[in-house]
């Protein structure tokens, strides 16, 4: 058990040689964490309409599986 613990500690303390950035989570030009203004700035799939019930925006010009689709965005605080 002591050896396994020492190996684990050595692995944690050894600097990683993997310098790849973490994967970006999102869809198309949109990424999780974007503000409403950032989403609306992606003009390629606009125009965007306000959605009063969610406080978000949506576009009818999005693409999903190479087909035109309505895509909605909801924002947190």
Kinemage of the C-alpha trace (Angstrom):
@kinemage 1
@onewidth
@group {chain A} dominant
@subgroup {mainchain}
@vectorlist {calphas} color= white
{ca unk a 1} P 0.000 0.000 0.000
{ca unk a 2} L 2.850 2.373 0.823
{ca unk a 3} L 4.426 1.810 -2.581
{ca unk a 4} L 1.136 2.497 -4.381
{ca unk a 5} L 0.736 5.713 -2.400
{ca unk a 6} L 4.271 6.831 -3.228
{ca unk a 7} L 3.721 6.121 -6.927
{ca unk a 8} L 0.488 8.135 -6.880
{ca unk a 9} L 2.192 11.070 -5.144
{ca unk a 10} L 5.066 10.950 -7.659
{ca unk a 11} L 2.585 11.012 -10.569
{ca unk a 12} L 0.738 13.993 -9.119
{ca unk a 13} L 3.941 15.945 -8.474
{ca unk a 14} L 5.561 15.163 -11.843
{ca unk a 15} L 4.992 18.011 -14.307
{ca unk a 16} L 2.825 17.030 -17.238
{ca unk a 17} L 4.377 17.161 -20.707
{ca unk a 18} L 0.931 17.321 -22.270
{ca unk a 19} L 0.528 20.976 -23.271
{ca unk a 20} L -2.657 20.568 -25.289
{ca unk a 21} L -5.437 22.966 -24.335
{ca unk a 22} L -8.541 21.420 -22.790
{ca unk a 23} L -11.308 20.610 -25.272
{ca unk a 24} L -13.818 23.379 -25.922
{ca unk a 25} L -17.396 22.423 -25.102
{ca unk a 26} L -20.056 23.831 -27.361
{ca unk a 27} L -21.692 23.508 -30.743
{ca unk a 28} L -20.568 25.152 -33.963
{ca unk a 29} L -19.405 28.709 -33.299
{ca unk a 30} L -21.099 28.807 -29.875
{ca unk a 31} L -19.363 27.781 -26.638
{ca unk a 32} L -20.675 27.151 -23.135
{ca unk a 33} L -20.240 30.213 -20.961
{ca unk a 34} L -20.882 32.795 -23.682
{ca unk a 35} L -22.865 35.879 -22.730
{ca unk a 36} L -26.019 36.896 -24.586
{ca unk a 37} L -24.023 39.612 -26.352
{ca unk a 38} L -21.340 37.122 -27.440
{ca unk a 39} L -23.965 34.755 -28.870
{ca unk a 40} L -25.673 37.573 -30.769
{ca unk a 41} L -22.294 38.634 -32.163
{ca unk a 42} L -22.132 35.341 -34.111
{ca unk a 43} L -23.840 36.932 -37.098
{ca unk a 44} L -23.361 33.953 -39.422
{ca unk a 45} L -26.534 32.306 -38.055
{ca unk a 46} L -28.532 35.421 -37.095
{ca unk a 47} L -30.731 37.244 -36.677
{ca unk a 48} L -31.535 36.356 -33.078
{ca unk a 49} L -34.878 36.914 -31.363
{ca unk a 50} L -35.439 37.534 -27.658
{ca unk a 51} L -37.260 34.746 -25.765
{ca unk a 52} L -39.161 36.462 -22.916
{ca unk a 53} L -40.104 33.233 -21.111
{ca unk a 54} L -36.443 32.212 -20.605
{ca unk a 55} L -34.631 35.546 -20.898
{ca unk a 56} L -32.561 33.986 -23.661
{ca unk a 57} L -32.343 34.318 -27.420
{ca unk a 58} L -32.948 32.023 -30.359
{ca unk a 59} L -32.197 31.837 -34.055
{ca unk a 60} L -34.155 30.072 -36.765
{ca unk a 61} L -31.050 29.944 -38.951
{ca unk a 62} L -28.931 27.469 -37.003
{ca unk a 63} L -27.680 24.203 -38.406
{ca unk a 64} L -28.092 20.762 -36.873
{ca unk a 65} L -27.027 17.654 -38.802
{ca unk a 66} L -26.593 19.844 -41.901
{ca unk a 67} L -30.229 20.983 -41.756
{ca unk a 68} L -31.652 24.380 -40.870
{ca unk a 69} L -32.874 24.324 -37.262
{ca unk a 70} L -34.157 26.577 -34.502
{ca unk a 71} L -31.491 26.912 -31.790
{ca unk a 72} L -32.247 28.490 -28.423
{ca unk a 73} L -29.854 29.869 -25.816
{ca unk a 74} L -30.565 30.321 -22.107
{ca unk a 75} L -28.217 32.259 -19.841
{ca unk a 76} L -27.419 32.014 -16.150
{ca unk a 77} L -26.346 34.783 -13.818
